[in-house]
């Protein structure tokens, strides 16, 4: 990746590492969204680094940029869910385009994660408030503030998780 001008890319940092050990240190220092890795590295290889990244930083997308056209490496990379496997020499525009696609996937995954966290929060809030809401529903029924039609009862029973059917008689007991 030397010689590539990354200044027109939406990147906060472009970090480098000489080997797997140094790459792992970079992950401890910064959140890494996209990893460009070779297969061959001193003392280890990119496939082992990808295994580690999948465990330690699953939100990271890995792109292999390698001179290995070996199908076995490419197959392992795909099985380990790498984002792409590009062969050297590579056109800089193609590499930048691939990095942008990986960044877009990271962004979409972060948005989805945030959506799920927000949904989980509101789901917990709903379940916490459900007994109070169900009690308010029964007060509205007793004071005839809502229509006692089959449709209204069915939708409210469903909404408040009340295990009754609208045609079942209900005998209120006020204490």
C-alpha positions as CSV (number, residue, x, y, z in Angstrom):
1,X,0.0,0.0,0.0
2,X,3.0,2.3,-0.2
3,X,2.7,5.0,-2.7
4,X,-1.1,5.2,-2.5
5,X,-2.5,8.6,-1.7
6,X,-5.2,7.9,0.9
7,X,-5.9,11.6,1.5
8,X,-9.1,11.6,-0.6
9,X,-10.5,8.7,1.5
10,X,-12.7,9.0,4.6
11,X,-9.9,7.7,6.9
12,X,-8.9,9.1,10.2
13,X,-5.7,7.1,10.4
14,X,-3.6,4.9,8.1
15,X,-1.6,2.6,10.3
16,X,1.1,0.2,9.3
17,X,2.5,-3.0,10.9
18,X,5.5,-5.1,9.9
19,X,4.2,-8.4,11.3
20,X,1.3,-10.0,13.1
21,X,2.6,-9.1,16.5
22,X,2.8,-5.4,15.6
23,X,-0.7,-5.6,13.9
24,X,-2.1,-6.9,17.2
25,X,-0.6,-4.0,19.0
26,X,-2.2,-1.6,16.6
27,X,-5.6,-3.2,17.4
28,X,-5.0,-2.6,21.1
29,X,-4.2,1.1,20.3
30,X,-7.0,2.0,17.9
31,X,-10.4,0.7,16.6
32,X,-9.5,-0.8,13.2
33,X,-12.4,-0.8,10.7
34,X,-10.6,-2.1,7.7
35,X,-7.5,-4.3,7.7
36,X,-5.3,-4.7,4.5
37,X,-3.1,-7.7,5.0
38,X,-0.8,-9.9,3.0
39,X,-0.7,-13.6,3.4
40,X,3.0,-13.8,3.9
41,X,4.4,-12.1,7.0
42,X,7.4,-12.7,9.2
43,X,6.8,-15.4,11.9
44,X,3.1,-15.9,11.0
45,X,0.6,-15.4,8.1
46,X,-2.4,-13.3,7.2
47,X,-4.8,-16.2,7.6
48,X,-3.8,-16.6,11.3
49,X,-4.1,-12.9,11.7
50,X,-7.7,-13.0,10.2
51,X,-8.6,-15.8,12.7
52,X,-7.4,-13.6,15.6
53,X,-9.2,-10.5,14.2
54,X,-12.4,-12.5,13.9
55,X,-12.2,-13.3,17.6
56,X,-10.9,-10.0,18.9
57,X,-12.4,-7.4,16.6
58,X,-15.3,-9.0,14.7
59,X,-16.4,-5.6,13.4
60,X,-13.2,-5.3,11.3
61,X,-13.4,-6.1,7.6
62,X,-10.3,-7.8,6.2
63,X,-9.0,-7.4,2.7
64,X,-6.1,-9.5,1.5
65,X,-3.7,-7.9,-0.9
66,X,-1.3,-10.6,-1.9
67,X,0.9,-12.1,-4.5
68,X,-0.5,-15.6,-3.8
69,X,-2.9,-16.8,-6.4
70,X,-3.0,-20.1,-4.5
71,X,-6.6,-21.3,-4.4
72,X,-6.1,-22.8,-0.9
73,X,-5.3,-19.4,0.6
74,X,-8.2,-17.7,-1.1
75,X,-10.5,-20.5,0.0
76,X,-9.4,-20.1,3.6
77,X,-9.9,-16.4,3.4
78,X,-13.4,-16.8,2.1
79,X,-14.2,-19.4,4.8
80,X,-13.0,-17.0,7.5
81,X,-15.3,-14.3,6.0
82,X,-12.7,-11.9,4.6
83,X,-14.1,-9.0,2.7
84,X,-12.0,-9.5,-0.4
85,X,-8.9,-11.2,-1.8
86,X,-7.0,-9.1,-4.2
87,X,-3.9,-10.1,-6.2
88,X,-0.8,-7.9,-6.6
89,X,0.0,-5.9,-8.5
90,X,-3.2,-4.0,-8.1
91,X,-4.6,-0.8,-9.6
92,X,-4.8,1.8,-6.9
93,X,-8.3,2.9,-7.9
94,X,-9.5,-0.7,-7.5
95,X,-7.9,-1.0,-4.1
96,X,-9.4,2.3,-2.9
97,X,-12.8,1.3,-4.3
98,X,-12.6,-2.0,-2.4
99,X,-11.7,-0.1,0.8
100,X,-14.6,2.2,0.4
101,X,-17.0,-0.8,0.0
102,X,-15.5,-2.3,3.1
103,X,-16.0,0.9,5.0
104,X,-19.6,1.1,3.8
105,X,-20.2,-2.4,5.1
106,X,-18.7,-1.5,8.5
107,X,-20.9,1.7,8.6
108,X,-24.0,-0.4,7.8
109,X,-23.1,-3.0,10.4
110,X,-22.6,-0.2,13.0
111,X,-26.0,1.3,12.1
112,X,-27.6,-2.1,12.4
113,X,-25.9,-2.8,15.8
114,X,-27.1,0.6,17.0
115,X,-30.7,-0.1,15.8
116,X,-30.6,-3.5,17.7
117,X,-29.3,-1.8,20.8
118,X,-32.0,0.9,20.6
119,X,-34.7,-1.8,20.0
120,X,-33.5,-3.8,23.0
121,X,-33.6,-0.7,25.2
122,X,-37.2,0.1,24.2
123,X,-38.2,-3.6,24.5
124,X,-36.9,-3.7,28.1
125,X,-38.7,-0.4,28.8
126,X,-41.9,-1.8,27.4
127,X,-41.7,-5.0,29.5
128,X,-40.9,-2.9,32.6
129,X,-44.0,-0.8,32.0
130,X,-46.3,-3.6,30.8
131,X,-47.9,-4.3,34.2
132,X,-48.8,-0.7,34.7
133,X,-50.2,-0.4,31.2
134,X,-52.3,-3.5,31.6
135,X,-53.6,-2.2,34.9
136,X,-54.5,1.1,33.2
137,X,-56.3,-0.9,30.4
138,X,-58.4,-2.7,33.0
139,X,-59.3,0.6,34.7
140,X,-60.4,2.0,31.4
141,X,-62.5,-1.1,30.8
142,X,-64.1,-0.9,34.2
143,X,-64.9,2.8,33.8
144,X,-66.1,2.3,30.2
145,X,-63.6,4.7,28.8
146,X,-62.9,2.3,25.9
147,X,-65.4,0.5,23.7
148,X,-65.9,-3.1,24.7
149,X,-66.2,-4.3,21.1
150,X,-64.6,-7.6,20.0
151,X,-62.0,-5.7,17.9
152,X,-60.9,-3.3,20.7
153,X,-60.6,-6.1,23.2
154,X,-58.7,-8.4,20.9
155,X,-56.2,-5.7,19.9
156,X,-55.7,-4.6,23.6
157,X,-55.3,-8.2,24.8
158,X,-52.7,-8.7,22.2
159,X,-50.9,-5.4,22.9
160,X,-50.7,-6.0,26.6
161,X,-50.0,-9.8,26.4
162,X,-53.3,-10.6,28.2
163,X,-54.0,-14.3,27.8
164,X,-57.7,-13.9,27.1
165,X,-59.9,-14.1,24.0
166,X,-62.5,-11.3,23.4
167,X,-65.4,-13.8,23.6
168,X,-64.3,-15.0,27.1
169,X,-66.4,-13.5,29.9
170,X,-64.4,-11.5,32.5
171,X,-65.6,-11.2,36.1
172,X,-63.9,-8.1,37.7
173,X,-63.4,-8.3,41.4
174,X,-62.6,-5.0,43.0
175,X,-60.7,-5.1,46.3
